[in-house]
């Protein structure tokens, strides 16, 4: 009964947040984080009331009091997000007068010159392709294409992080082109590149993450461009999103069945083992792992022991391990080596938890409330800057950042900061280069035009 009560409190905070954001896009960064806070904080405790979970995690059968305590932490995080939205709403920053369509149509990234947008998008895609090509050369296409030994991919990739990020830089370029003022032909070319990245990710290297980044980025742009607001979203769309998540889980089950008995009998095995499959989904879902990590942190660490240290260390942790071997380790790395040493040695790891990190740094309830409020305020500031004309560059990058809001609850501050920096640094360099070259090319074109007319 208590779990349902906490679910109700989480739903109340979630509903209040969406009410404040009702004149904003359903892909608003704060709305995305609120959605996944609700699911990550309640999926495991509610689902396990009906299904006995299966998982390799150490705390799969944790005491009920500890499960409730972690669920409370997620409610506190949701309340922090809600408080940030309510403050912005009370200040008039989320009023109907400044709706998605009005604010972003006036000063969307369209203020940037077309030539500059084309240069930035092209440099990002080409530069990212070079980096990723070197990564493929170092790791090997056979290793990357293996669907049986994921640990080998990880171990061969260690030290090549900047090269591996090349494919993410390419995705940032594709999304930049979609958000910019490019002619339809140019946009179609970049869309083809995006489709190629998606096909490569799904069919060759079996990494669904890249498809999710692209899907969320395009979704953010479409919602902004068409003025779609949360208040206009129909329940059927929300249901389709939930079914999409179930589809992703089904793909994982399908892969396991194919590996066990081949494609011909995969469906038969899934149906025959329906009960066990459901238990595996509940215990091994992407929504369960952050909750279980927060549970393990609560059981094995000391409340407030870090005192903010993990947030401070997030900056030096940005350094590549190959260049700075003694840089501070992310909490996820330390956690895996401590509790799952054999898995860590083989190249595996565990998802972490924003809520677990907040508890470890600042203690129960208050830590999650504070971090939730700060996270909400940051996302509101990013969206506002992207919308009001001060953030022409930022408005091209925010579509990529939508992905970070989706994975936020299976990450930590250091990992999220690193993933944002991986995109922000190349974009900053390329934007400066494009801003230098664009006027030069414009003057040269203007100079050549009379000569061509005389000829």
C-alpha positions as CSV (number, residue, x, y, z in Angstrom):
1,X,0.0,0.0,0.0
2,X,2.9,2.4,0.8
3,X,4.4,1.9,-2.6
4,X,1.2,2.9,-4.2
5,X,1.0,5.9,-1.9
6,X,4.5,7.0,-3.0
7,X,3.5,6.4,-6.6
8,X,0.6,8.8,-6.1
9,X,3.0,11.4,-4.6
10,X,5.3,11.0,-7.6
11,X,2.4,11.3,-10.0
12,X,1.2,14.5,-8.2
13,X,4.7,16.1,-8.6
14,X,4.9,14.9,-12.2
15,X,1.4,16.3,-13.0
16,X,2.2,19.7,-11.4
17,X,5.4,19.9,-13.4
18,X,3.6,19.2,-16.7
19,X,0.9,21.7,-15.7
20,X,3.5,24.4,-15.4
21,X,5.0,23.3,-18.7
22,X,1.7,22.9,-20.6
23,X,2.5,25.7,-23.0
24,X,5.9,24.2,-23.8
25,X,7.0,21.3,-26.1
26,X,6.5,17.7,-24.9
27,X,10.2,17.3,-25.7
28,X,11.1,20.1,-23.3
29,X,14.2,18.9,-21.4
30,X,12.6,19.3,-18.0
31,X,9.5,17.4,-19.2
32,X,11.7,14.5,-20.4
33,X,13.5,14.3,-17.1
34,X,10.3,14.4,-15.2
35,X,8.9,11.5,-17.2
36,X,11.9,9.3,-16.6
37,X,12.0,10.3,-12.9
38,X,8.5,9.0,-12.6
39,X,9.2,5.7,-14.3
40,X,12.7,5.0,-12.8
41,X,11.4,5.7,-9.3
42,X,8.3,3.5,-9.5
43,X,8.7,0.8,-12.1
44,X,10.7,-1.6,-10.0
45,X,8.9,-1.2,-6.7
46,X,5.4,-1.5,-8.3
47,X,6.3,-4.2,-10.8
48,X,7.8,-6.4,-8.1
49,X,4.5,-6.5,-6.3
50,X,3.2,-8.7,-9.1
51,X,6.3,-10.3,-10.6
52,X,9.2,-12.0,-8.9
53,X,12.2,-10.4,-10.6
54,X,15.3,-12.1,-12.0
55,X,18.6,-10.2,-12.1
56,X,22.3,-10.5,-11.4
57,X,22.1,-7.6,-9.0
58,X,23.1,-8.2,-5.4
59,X,20.1,-6.5,-3.9
60,X,17.3,-8.0,-6.0
61,X,15.6,-9.3,-2.8
62,X,16.3,-6.2,-0.7
63,X,14.2,-5.5,2.5
64,X,11.0,-3.7,1.9
65,X,11.9,-0.8,4.1
66,X,15.0,0.0,2.0
67,X,12.9,-0.2,-1.2
68,X,10.5,2.3,0.2
69,X,13.3,4.6,1.3
70,X,14.7,4.7,-2.2
71,X,11.2,5.3,-3.6
72,X,11.0,8.3,-1.3
73,X,14.3,9.6,-2.7
74,X,12.8,9.6,-6.2
75,X,9.7,11.4,-4.9
76,X,12.0,14.0,-3.4
77,X,13.9,14.4,-6.7
78,X,10.5,14.8,-8.5
79,X,9.5,17.4,-6.0
80,X,12.7,19.3,-6.7
81,X,11.9,19.3,-10.4
82,X,8.4,20.4,-9.6
83,X,9.6,23.2,-7.4
84,X,11.9,24.5,-10.2
85,X,9.0,24.5,-12.7
86,X,6.6,26.2,-10.2
87,X,9.1,29.0,-9.5
88,X,9.5,29.6,-13.2
89,X,5.8,29.5,-13.7
90,X,5.2,31.9,-10.9
91,X,7.8,34.3,-12.4
92,X,6.0,34.3,-15.7
93,X,8.7,32.5,-17.6
94,X,6.3,29.7,-18.7
95,X,3.2,31.7,-19.5
96,X,1.1,31.2,-22.6
97,X,2.2,34.6,-23.9
98,X,5.6,33.1,-24.5
99,X,4.5,29.8,-26.0
100,X,6.7,27.4,-27.9
101,X,5.5,28.7,-31.3
102,X,5.8,32.4,-30.4
103,X,9.2,32.4,-28.8
104,X,11.0,30.0,-31.1
105,X,9.6,31.1,-34.4
106,X,10.9,34.7,-33.8
107,X,14.4,33.8,-32.8
108,X,15.0,30.2,-33.5
109,X,18.5,29.1,-34.7
110,X,17.2,30.4,-38.1
111,X,19.0,33.7,-37.2
112,X,22.3,32.1,-38.2
113,X,23.3,32.5,-41.9
114,X,22.6,29.5,-44.1
115,X,26.2,29.3,-45.3
116,X,27.4,29.2,-41.7
117,X,24.9,26.4,-40.8
118,X,26.0,24.4,-43.8
119,X,29.7,24.8,-42.8
120,X,29.2,23.8,-39.2
121,X,27.1,20.8,-40.0
122,X,29.5,19.7,-42.7
123,X,32.6,20.1,-40.5
124,X,30.9,18.2,-37.7
125,X,29.9,15.3,-39.9
126,X,33.2,15.1,-41.8
127,X,35.4,15.6,-38.7
128,X,33.3,13.0,-36.7
129,X,33.6,10.6,-39.6
130,X,37.4,10.9,-39.6
131,X,37.6,10.3,-35.8
132,X,35.2,7.4,-35.9
133,X,37.0,5.9,-38.9
134,X,40.2,5.9,-36.8
135,X,38.3,4.3,-34.0
136,X,37.0,1.5,-36.2
137,X,40.6,0.9,-37.5
138,X,42.0,0.6,-34.0
139,X,39.3,-1.6,-32.6
140,X,38.5,-3.6,-35.7
141,X,35.3,-4.1,-37.5
142,X,35.0,-7.8,-36.4
143,X,35.2,-6.8,-32.7
144,X,32.7,-4.0,-33.2
145,X,30.3,-6.2,-35.1
146,X,30.4,-9.0,-32.6
147,X,27.0,-9.6,-30.9
148,X,28.3,-12.2,-28.5
149,X,31.3,-10.5,-26.7
150,X,30.4,-7.0,-25.7
151,X,33.1,-7.0,-23.1
152,X,35.7,-7.3,-25.9
153,X,34.3,-4.2,-27.5
154,X,34.7,-2.3,-24.2
155,X,38.2,-3.5,-23.5
156,X,39.4,-2.8,-27.0
157,X,37.9,0.7,-26.8
158,X,39.6,1.7,-23.6
159,X,41.9,4.7,-24.3
160,X,40.1,5.5,-27.5
161,X,37.3,7.6,-26.1
162,X,37.9,10.7,-28.2
163,X,37.9,8.6,-31.3
164,X,34.8,6.7,-30.3
165,X,33.0,9.9,-29.8
166,X,33.3,10.6,-33.5
167,X,30.0,9.0,-34.2
168,X,28.3,11.3,-31.6
169,X,29.9,14.3,-33.3
170,X,28.4,13.2,-36.6
171,X,25.0,12.9,-35.0
172,X,25.4,16.4,-33.6
173,X,26.2,17.6,-37.2
174,X,23.1,15.9,-38.6
175,X,20.9,17.5,-35.9
176,X,22.5,20.8,-36.5
177,X,21.6,20.6,-40.2
178,X,18.0,19.8,-39.4
179,X,17.7,22.7,-36.9
180,X,19.4,25.2,-39.2
181,X,18.4,27.2,-42.3
182,X,19.4,24.8,-45.0
183,X,17.6,24.2,-48.3
184,X,15.6,21.0,-48.5
185,X,18.1,19.2,-50.7
186,X,20.9,19.8,-48.2
187,X,18.7,18.7,-45.3
188,X,17.8,15.5,-47.2
189,X,21.5,14.8,-47.6
190,X,22.1,15.1,-43.9
191,X,19.0,13.0,-43.2
192,X,20.5,10.3,-45.3
193,X,23.6,10.5,-43.2
194,X,21.5,10.1,-40.1
195,X,19.7,7.1,-41.5
196,X,23.1,5.5,-42.4
197,X,24.2,6.1,-38.8
198,X,21.0,4.5,-37.5
199,X,21.4,1.5,-39.8
200,X,25.1,1.0,-38.9
201,X,24.3,1.3,-35.2
202,X,21.4,-1.3,-35.3
203,X,22.6,-3.7,-37.9
204,X,26.3,-3.8,-37.4
205,X,27.5,-2.7,-34.0
206,X,24.2,-3.4,-32.1
207,X,24.2,0.0,-30.3
208,X,20.6,1.3,-30.0
209,X,21.8,4.4,-28.2
210,X,22.6,6.2,-31.4
211,X,19.2,5.6,-32.8
212,X,17.6,7.0,-29.6
213,X,19.8,10.2,-29.8
214,X,18.7,10.7,-33.4
215,X,15.0,10.0,-32.6
216,X,14.9,12.4,-29.6
217,X,16.8,15.1,-31.5
218,X,14.5,15.0,-34.5
219,X,11.5,14.9,-32.2
220,X,12.7,18.0,-30.3
221,X,13.1,19.9,-33.5
222,X,9.8,18.8,-35.0
223,X,7.9,19.7,-31.9
224,X,9.5,23.2,-31.7
225,X,9.0,23.9,-35.5
226,X,5.4,22.9,-35.4
227,X,4.6,24.5,-32.1
228,X,3.4,21.3,-30.5
229,X,2.7,21.8,-26.8
230,X,2.2,19.4,-23.9
231,X,-1.4,20.6,-23.6
232,X,-2.0,19.4,-27.1
233,X,-0.5,15.9,-26.7
234,X,-3.1,13.2,-26.9
235,X,-3.0,10.1,-24.6
236,X,-2.5,7.9,-27.6
237,X,0.9,9.5,-28.2
238,X,1.9,8.7,-24.6
239,X,0.7,5.2,-25.0
240,X,2.7,4.8,-28.2
241,X,5.8,6.0,-26.4
242,X,5.3,3.3,-23.7
243,X,4.7,0.7,-26.3
244,X,8.0,1.8,-28.0
245,X,9.8,1.1,-24.7
246,X,8.3,-2.3,-24.5
247,X,9.4,-2.8,-28.1
248,X,13.0,-2.1,-27.1
249,X,12.8,-4.6,-24.3
250,X,11.3,-7.1,-26.8
251,X,14.3,-6.6,-29.1
252,X,16.6,-7.6,-26.2
253,X,14.6,-10.7,-25.5
254,X,14.6,-11.5,-29.2
255,X,18.4,-11.3,-29.4
256,X,18.7,-13.7,-26.5
257,X,16.3,-16.2,-28.1
258,X,18.1,-16.0,-31.5
259,X,21.4,-16.6,-29.8
260,X,20.0,-19.6,-28.0
261,X,18.1,-21.3,-30.8
262,X,18.3,-19.3,-34.0
263,X,15.8,-16.9,-35.6
264,X,13.5,-19.7,-36.6
265,X,12.6,-20.7,-33.1
266,X,13.0,-17.3,-31.4
267,X,9.3,-16.5,-31.2
268,X,8.5,-20.0,-29.9
269,X,11.1,-19.6,-27.1
270,X,9.9,-16.1,-26.1
271,X,6.3,-17.4,-25.8
272,X,7.2,-20.6,-24.0
273,X,9.3,-18.7,-21.5
274,X,6.9,-15.8,-21.1
275,X,6.9,-15.9,-17.3
276,X,10.7,-16.0,-17.0
277,X,11.0,-13.3,-19.6
278,X,8.7,-11.0,-17.7
279,X,10.8,-11.6,-14.5
280,X,14.0,-10.8,-16.5
281,X,12.4,-7.6,-17.8
282,X,11.4,-6.5,-14.3
283,X,14.8,-7.3,-12.9
284,X,17.0,-6.2,-15.8
285,X,15.1,-3.3,-17.3
286,X,16.9,0.0,-18.0
287,X,14.3,1.5,-15.7
288,X,15.1,-1.0,-12.9
289,X,18.9,-0.7,-12.8
290,X,19.1,3.0,-11.6
291,X,16.7,2.1,-8.8
292,X,18.7,-1.0,-7.9
293,X,22.0,1.0,-7.9
294,X,20.5,3.6,-5.6
295,X,19.4,0.7,-3.4
296,X,22.9,-0.8,-3.3
297,X,24.4,2.6,-2.5
298,X,22.0,3.0,0.4
299,X,22.9,-0.5,1.7
300,X,26.7,-0.4,1.3
301,X,27.7,3.2,1.6
302,X,27.3,5.9,4.3
303,X,24.7,8.7,3.9
304,X,26.3,12.0,3.0
305,X,29.8,10.6,3.1
306,X,30.9,12.3,-0.1
307,X,29.9,15.7,0.9
308,X,29.7,17.0,-2.7
309,X,33.0,15.5,-3.7
310,X,31.6,13.6,-6.7
311,X,30.2,16.8,-8.2
312,X,33.5,18.6,-7.7
313,X,35.5,15.7,-9.2
314,X,33.2,15.7,-12.3
315,X,35.4,18.4,-13.9
316,X,38.8,16.7,-13.6
317,X,37.1,13.4,-14.5
318,X,36.6,14.9,-18.0
319,X,40.3,14.2,-18.8
320,X,40.8,11.1,-21.1
321,X,42.1,8.1,-19.2
322,X,44.8,7.5,-21.8
323,X,46.2,11.0,-21.1
324,X,45.6,11.3,-17.4
325,X,45.6,7.7,-15.9
326,X,45.3,9.0,-12.3
327,X,42.2,11.2,-13.0
328,X,39.3,10.8,-10.5
329,X,37.2,7.8,-11.3
330,X,33.5,8.2,-11.9
331,X,31.3,6.7,-9.2
332,X,30.0,4.1,-11.7
333,X,33.6,2.9,-12.2
334,X,34.4,2.7,-8.5
335,X,31.0,1.1,-7.8
336,X,31.5,-1.6,-10.4
337,X,35.1,-2.4,-9.2
338,X,33.9,-2.6,-5.6
339,X,30.7,-4.6,-5.9
340,X,31.2,-6.4,-9.3
341,X,34.9,-6.8,-9.6
342,X,34.8,-9.8,-11.9
343,X,32.4,-8.0,-14.3
344,X,34.6,-4.9,-14.2
345,X,37.7,-6.9,-15.1
346,X,35.9,-8.4,-18.1
347,X,34.8,-5.0,-19.4
348,X,31.3,-4.9,-18.0
349,X,29.8,-2.3,-15.7
350,X,26.7,-1.1,-14.1
351,X,24.4,1.9,-14.6
352,X,24.6,4.4,-11.8
353,X,21.9,6.7,-10.3
354,X,21.5,10.5,-9.9
355,X,19.4,9.8,-6.8
356,X,22.0,7.4,-5.4
357,X,24.7,10.0,-6.0
358,X,22.6,12.7,-4.3
359,X,22.0,10.5,-1.2
360,X,25.7,9.6,-1.1
361,X,26.7,13.3,-1.2
362,X,24.1,15.1,0.8
363,X,21.9,12.5,2.6
364,X,18.3,11.4,2.6
365,X,15.5,13.3,1.0
366,X,17.2,16.7,1.2
367,X,19.9,15.7,-1.2
368,X,17.5,14.4,-3.8
369,X,15.3,17.5,-3.4
370,X,18.3,19.9,-3.8
371,X,19.8,18.1,-6.8
372,X,16.3,17.8,-8.4
373,X,15.7,21.5,-8.0
374,X,19.1,22.4,-9.5
375,X,18.7,20.0,-12.4
376,X,15.3,21.5,-13.1
377,X,16.6,25.0,-13.0
378,X,19.5,24.2,-15.3
379,X,17.2,22.6,-17.9
380,X,14.8,25.5,-17.8
381,X,17.7,27.9,-18.3
382,X,18.9,25.9,-21.3
383,X,15.5,25.8,-22.9
384,X,15.0,29.5,-22.3
385,X,18.4,30.4,-23.8
386,X,17.7,28.3,-26.8
387,X,14.3,29.9,-27.3
388,X,14.9,33.6,-26.7
389,X,17.5,34.4,-29.3
390,X,20.6,34.6,-27.0
391,X,21.4,31.0,-27.7
392,X,21.4,30.6,-31.5
393,X,24.2,28.0,-31.2
394,X,22.7,26.5,-28.1
395,X,19.4,26.0,-29.9
396,X,21.3,23.7,-32.4
397,X,22.8,21.7,-29.6
398,X,19.8,21.3,-27.3
399,X,18.2,18.6,-29.5
400,X,21.2,16.4,-28.8
401,X,21.0,17.1,-25.1
402,X,17.5,15.7,-25.0
403,X,19.1,12.2,-24.9
404,X,21.0,13.1,-21.7
405,X,17.7,13.8,-20.0
406,X,16.5,10.3,-20.9
407,X,19.6,8.5,-19.6
408,X,20.1,10.9,-16.7
409,X,18.7,8.4,-14.1
410,X,21.1,5.7,-15.2
411,X,24.1,8.0,-15.0
412,X,25.9,10.4,-12.6
413,X,27.0,14.0,-12.8
414,X,30.5,13.2,-14.1
415,X,29.2,11.0,-16.9
416,X,26.6,13.5,-18.0
417,X,29.1,16.3,-18.0
418,X,31.5,14.3,-20.0
419,X,28.9,13.4,-22.6
420,X,27.8,17.0,-22.9
421,X,31.5,18.1,-23.2
422,X,32.1,15.6,-25.9
423,X,29.7,17.5,-28.1
424,X,30.2,21.0,-26.8
425,X,33.9,21.2,-27.4
426,X,33.9,20.1,-31.1
427,X,30.9,22.3,-31.7
428,X,32.6,25.3,-30.2
429,X,35.7,24.8,-32.3
430,X,33.7,24.2,-35.5
431,X,31.4,27.2,-34.9
432,X,34.5,29.5,-34.5
433,X,36.0,28.1,-37.7
434,X,32.7,28.5,-39.6
435,X,32.3,32.1,-38.4
436,X,35.7,32.9,-39.7
437,X,35.3,31.1,-43.1
438,X,31.7,32.1,-43.9
439,X,32.3,35.9,-44.5
440,X,35.4,35.0,-46.5
441,X,33.4,32.7,-48.7
442,X,30.6,35.2,-49.0
443,X,33.0,37.9,-50.2
444,X,34.6,35.6,-52.6
445,X,31.3,34.5,-54.1
446,X,30.2,38.2,-54.4
447,X,33.5,39.0,-56.1
448,X,33.2,36.1,-58.6
449,X,29.6,36.8,-59.4
450,X,30.2,39.9,-61.7
451,X,33.0,38.1,-63.5
452,X,30.8,35.2,-64.2
453,X,28.0,37.5,-65.5
454,X,30.5,39.3,-67.8
455,X,31.7,35.9,-69.1
